[in-house]
Amino acid sequence: MDMAEEIRAEMVANVWKVVASTGDTVSEGDTLVILESMKMEIPVIAESDGVVQQLAVNEGDVVQDGDLIAVIG
């Protein structure tokens, strides 16, 4: 049984768009959330295949470095 994968922010950014939903089946490389920082869009991608167990952000949120964005199991 694979461990759940936590996807965390790598910088301070605004959550511009939430693409995935809890319960979605995702593949490695799928975009989950799009962050915006300094007028740049930064896609947050799934690093493995699985199901989105938790989305910890909403559009308009501000995330800090290390904040939980999603859990894929």
C-alpha positions in Angstrom: 0.0 0.0 0.0 1.5 3.3 -1.0 1.7 6.1 1.5 -0.4 9.2 0.9 1.6 11.9 -0.9 1.5 15.4 0.6 1.9 18.2 -2.0 3.2 21.4 -0.4 3.8 24.9 -1.5 7.4 25.8 -2.5 7.0 29.5 -2.2 4.7 32.3 -1.0 1.9 32.6 -3.6 -1.7 33.2 -4.2 -4.0 30.3 -5.1 -5.2 31.5 -8.5 -7.2 28.5 -9.7 -8.1 25.1 -8.2 -8.2 22.6 -11.1 -8.7 19.3 -9.3 -11.4 18.3 -6.8 -11.5 15.9 -3.8 -12.1 12.4 -5.1 -10.6 13.0 -8.6 -8.4 10.4 -10.0 -5.1 12.0 -11.2 -2.1 10.9 -13.1 1.5 11.9 -12.6 1.9 15.3 -14.2 -1.7 16.4 -13.9 -2.2 20.0 -12.7 -4.0 20.2 -9.4 -3.8 23.9 -8.6 -2.4 27.0 -10.3 -0.5 29.4 -8.0 0.2 33.0 -8.9 3.3 34.8 -7.7 4.9 38.0 -9.1 2.5 37.8 -12.2 3.7 34.3 -13.0 1.4 31.3 -13.1 3.0 28.3 -11.4 1.2 24.9 -11.9 1.2 22.5 -8.9 1.3 19.0 -10.4 0.7 15.5 -9.1 3.9 13.7 -8.6 2.3 10.3 -8.7 -0.9 8.6 -9.9 -3.7 8.4 -7.3 -6.9 9.9 -5.9 -7.1 13.4 -4.5 -7.9 12.7 -0.8 -7.8 16.3 0.3 -7.5 19.8 -1.2 -6.3 22.1 1.5 -6.6 25.4 -0.4 -9.3 27.5 -2.1 -9.1 30.0 -4.9 -7.9 33.3 -3.4 -6.0 31.8 -0.5 -2.4 32.8 0.1 0.0 29.9 0.8 3.3 30.1 2.5 6.4 28.0 1.8 5.7 24.5 3.2 1.9 24.9 3.4 -0.2 21.8 2.5 -1.9 22.1 -0.9 -3.2 18.6 -1.5 -3.0 15.0 -0.4 -2.9 12.2 -3.0 -3.4 8.6 -2.0 
